[in-house]
Amino acid sequence: MAVPKKKTSVSRKGMRHAGQHHKLYAKTVVRDATTGDLVLPHRVDPATGTYKGIKIFTSRAEKLAQKTETTEE
């Protein structure tokens, strides 16, 4: 049976174990159908404020556009 000559340090053991966790938590991203941006699945697109084509909220860009339209008039 193989027996190690030296004790494995906590640091080296930690480095060996750390590589396994990065694979587990890799996030998958999908392309938004309307804008083509990369977004997380099953979440509201923050740029447009839509989820599955349904408007959920107005985005900051839209609010700023509405604000500038009202000030120009």
ChimeraX commands (.cxc) that place a marker at each C-alpha (Angstrom):
marker #1 position 0.00,0.00,0.00 radius 0.5
marker #1 position 1.29,3.47,-0.87 radius 0.5
marker #1 position 2.06,5.67,2.11 radius 0.5
marker #1 position 2.95,9.39,1.79 radius 0.5
marker #1 position 6.41,10.37,3.02 radius 0.5
marker #1 position 5.36,13.84,4.14 radius 0.5
marker #1 position 2.22,15.27,5.66 radius 0.5
marker #1 position 0.02,17.18,3.22 radius 0.5
marker #1 position -0.23,20.77,4.41 radius 0.5
marker #1 position -3.57,22.45,5.02 radius 0.5
marker #1 position -2.80,24.94,2.26 radius 0.5
marker #1 position -2.04,22.26,-0.34 radius 0.5
marker #1 position -5.11,20.26,0.67 radius 0.5
marker #1 position -7.21,23.41,0.43 radius 0.5
marker #1 position -5.90,24.15,-3.07 radius 0.5
marker #1 position -6.74,20.62,-4.18 radius 0.5
marker #1 position -10.25,20.86,-2.79 radius 0.5
marker #1 position -10.89,24.38,-4.11 radius 0.5
marker #1 position -10.82,23.30,-7.75 radius 0.5
marker #1 position -13.89,21.14,-7.29 radius 0.5
marker #1 position -16.15,23.97,-6.12 radius 0.5
marker #1 position -15.67,26.24,-9.12 radius 0.5
marker #1 position -17.26,23.70,-11.44 radius 0.5
marker #1 position -20.29,23.29,-9.20 radius 0.5
marker #1 position -21.24,26.95,-9.18 radius 0.5
marker #1 position -20.76,27.84,-12.85 radius 0.5
marker #1 position -23.69,30.03,-13.89 radius 0.5
marker #1 position -25.48,29.33,-17.13 radius 0.5
marker #1 position -26.53,32.28,-19.23 radius 0.5
marker #1 position -29.00,32.50,-22.10 radius 0.5
marker #1 position -29.57,35.05,-24.85 radius 0.5
marker #1 position -32.60,37.31,-24.42 radius 0.5
marker #1 position -34.99,36.88,-27.34 radius 0.5
marker #1 position -35.78,40.58,-27.71 radius 0.5
marker #1 position -32.44,42.30,-27.07 radius 0.5
marker #1 position -29.92,39.50,-27.61 radius 0.5
marker #1 position -28.18,40.30,-24.32 radius 0.5
marker #1 position -26.85,37.55,-22.06 radius 0.5
marker #1 position -29.09,37.14,-19.00 radius 0.5
marker #1 position -29.51,34.58,-16.26 radius 0.5
marker #1 position -32.36,32.14,-16.93 radius 0.5
marker #1 position -35.67,32.50,-15.04 radius 0.5
marker #1 position -34.94,36.11,-14.10 radius 0.5
marker #1 position -36.16,39.51,-15.20 radius 0.5
marker #1 position -33.88,41.22,-17.71 radius 0.5
marker #1 position -32.66,44.35,-15.88 radius 0.5
marker #1 position -32.01,46.27,-19.10 radius 0.5
marker #1 position -35.54,46.00,-20.46 radius 0.5
marker #1 position -37.59,44.98,-17.42 radius 0.5
marker #1 position -39.21,42.05,-19.23 radius 0.5
marker #1 position -39.64,38.40,-18.34 radius 0.5
marker #1 position -40.70,35.99,-21.09 radius 0.5
marker #1 position -41.89,38.94,-23.18 radius 0.5
marker #1 position -44.06,40.41,-20.39 radius 0.5
marker #1 position -43.24,43.88,-19.08 radius 0.5
marker #1 position -42.57,43.65,-15.32 radius 0.5
marker #1 position -41.14,47.07,-14.50 radius 0.5
marker #1 position -39.80,50.16,-16.23 radius 0.5
marker #1 position -36.04,50.23,-16.49 radius 0.5
marker #1 position -33.82,53.12,-15.46 radius 0.5
marker #1 position -33.09,53.98,-19.08 radius 0.5
marker #1 position -36.82,54.22,-19.83 radius 0.5
marker #1 position -37.42,56.36,-16.75 radius 0.5
marker #1 position -34.63,58.73,-17.80 radius 0.5
marker #1 position -36.03,58.90,-21.34 radius 0.5
marker #1 position -39.50,59.74,-20.02 radius 0.5
marker #1 position -38.03,62.34,-17.68 radius 0.5
marker #1 position -36.12,64.06,-20.49 radius 0.5
marker #1 position -39.22,64.03,-22.72 radius 0.5
marker #1 position -41.27,65.77,-20.06 radius 0.5
marker #1 position -38.59,68.40,-19.41 radius 0.5
marker #1 position -38.18,69.16,-23.11 radius 0.5
marker #1 position -41.87,69.89,-23.58 radius 0.5
marker link #1:1,2 radius 0.2
marker link #1:2,3 radius 0.2
marker link #1:3,4 radius 0.2
marker link #1:4,5 radius 0.2
marker link #1:5,6 radius 0.2
marker link #1:6,7 radius 0.2
marker link #1:7,8 radius 0.2
marker link #1:8,9 radius 0.2
marker link #1:9,10 radius 0.2
marker link #1:10,11 radius 0.2
marker link #1:11,12 radius 0.2
marker link #1:12,13 radius 0.2
marker link #1:13,14 radius 0.2
marker link #1:14,15 radius 0.2
marker link #1:15,16 radius 0.2
marker link #1:16,17 radius 0.2
marker link #1:17,18 radius 0.2
marker link #1:18,19 radius 0.2
marker link #1:19,20 radius 0.2
marker link #1:20,21 radius 0.2
marker link #1:21,22 radius 0.2
marker link #1:22,23 radius 0.2
marker link #1:23,24 radius 0.2
marker link #1:24,25 radius 0.2
marker link #1:25,26 radius 0.2
marker link #1:26,27 radius 0.2
marker link #1:27,28 radius 0.2
marker link #1:28,29 radius 0.2
marker link #1:29,30 radius 0.2
marker link #1:30,31 radius 0.2
marker link #1:31,32 radius 0.2
marker link #1:32,33 radius 0.2
marker link #1:33,34 radius 0.2
marker link #1:34,35 radius 0.2
marker link #1:35,36 radius 0.2
marker link #1:36,37 radius 0.2
marker link #1:37,38 radius 0.2
marker link #1:38,39 radius 0.2
marker link #1:39,40 radius 0.2
marker link #1:40,41 radius 0.2
marker link #1:41,42 radius 0.2
marker link #1:42,43 radius 0.2
marker link #1:43,44 radius 0.2
marker link #1:44,45 radius 0.2
marker link #1:45,46 radius 0.2
marker link #1:46,47 radius 0.2
marker link #1:47,48 radius 0.2
marker link #1:48,49 radius 0.2
marker link #1:49,50 radius 0.2
marker link #1:50,51 radius 0.2
marker link #1:51,52 radius 0.2
marker link #1:52,53 radius 0.2
marker link #1:53,54 radius 0.2
marker link #1:54,55 radius 0.2
marker link #1:55,56 radius 0.2
marker link #1:56,57 radius 0.2
marker link #1:57,58 radius 0.2
marker link #1:58,59 radius 0.2
marker link #1:59,60 radius 0.2
marker link #1:60,61 radius 0.2
marker link #1:61,62 radius 0.2
marker link #1:62,63 radius 0.2
marker link #1:63,64 radius 0.2
marker link #1:64,65 radius 0.2
marker link #1:65,66 radius 0.2
marker link #1:66,67 radius 0.2
marker link #1:67,68 radius 0.2
marker link #1:68,69 radius 0.2
marker link #1:69,70 radius 0.2
marker link #1:70,71 radius 0.2
marker link #1:71,72 radius 0.2
marker link #1:72,73 radius 0.2
view
